[in-house]
């Protein structure tokens, strides 16, 4: 039997399915164990009843630890109280790979500890939600410009010149004779490209070597830059409004569960509509 991703278990309601993933959490009432399994696409509650499974299946469910990889097989049924609206009544639980002494537990951990274990912190519900929303935004950015016939131009990351000011450049020794700098902006490459294609954009990493004045300051970030020939200021503001409204609407429509996990007040996002207030100088 092929494995079913958790995001598609609803299509197997009333049928047997097999899911491979990692144990996110579990609880037990003595005769029944509830395993919360995640596979990257969602979370599935797996119910293991001691009286209904073989002893070795019960033992596997009882001994599996947090973040161990496992394979579960059983019948999918609708359960509104379960996360995702569906759960599995298990007939088989197979431990694929143990995870002894997983360092990140439900207790509170400091930022230094979590960042030192960043590769494992990504498995937590909050970090997972943040990166899922970021991924949806990035796809939305490309779709927005593609649907408006913009051409994507990938500007170099190592450049020979400053775009914003020589005091905020990250300098590297490119060759023995030459120096190069981490890009502050794709602007210098987009402007001539706009004269070739009319409508262009870039979306990539940019770097600013300025001193940090706040805890939230980023020396590296990703920036979206469109350049459009013959477009005046009102047209640019129209484009910016459409861009923001479409991306906010896309995240509200496709990442509702992730926003709830982050405890975001979506009512404020739902008010983001055109037209925006405008004022001149």
Phi, psi and omega in degrees: 000131177289150177286145177253135176285148184299328180294346182242013182294336179300331180288348181250019180303130182083000181239170176276139179220158176238133182232134175246135180186212183231149179282115180276319181195166174202158174214162184220145174247019180098299181260349180227137174245141178245111179259128174262112183252137175238149178229012182098335179259347181170188181237141181227128174277125180247121183261123179243111179263126185301323184284349187247000181233163177293154181305321181292331177290316177299317180297320179297317180293326183285327185266343182299135185251169181306129177070010169291146177272140185209167177233127180239142179230139180174189182266132179272133175218155181287135178211101186299331182284342181278151176298127182091347176086359180221154175219168180244133169267109192283144169246343181207140175226123182238123176281120181267323181202123181287160176224086183278136175056048176301126192286336184262113184246173180299344179290168181288138176233148178285161181299318180300317180295316182293321180289329176290337177245038186303322182296334177265331179298332179302340182280348182287155186299320183291311180296322179299316181296317181299314183287331175293319178294318178299316179298318179295320178297316182296318177295322178296323178300311181294321179295319181303309183285326179298317181292342179256016174064033171279150175258128179280128177241122178269107180282151179297148176273322173267123185231160180269357188218163178269142175260324189248339183154136186291342183282349183242029180266140167271119186261140175229153176272102188287309172226184179298328183260336189246149171249151175227166186226145174290135189297136173268342185187152174271005188305315185296333180271333181284325184299313175292330178293327178295328178287343178266322186246348179089303181229119183222163173206159170227156180211108184192183183287141175227157189226135177228116184271043179269157182293142181283126179253346179222167179289341183264004183293135179244125175276342176231130178207166179258133186233138175262128180225111172263150172227130184229125178289143174067014182262129180270177188300320180296322177294323177295320179291323175300315180298317180296319179297313179300318181300309182295314182297319182293319181291319178298315179298323180294316180293320178299322183282328188248348184232034182300317181296320180293322178295321177295321179297328179274001180058042178274143176277095184289343180300325180289323178292327181292345178274357181284096183224155172281155353275155175274155173297141178230142173216152182259180181274000000 
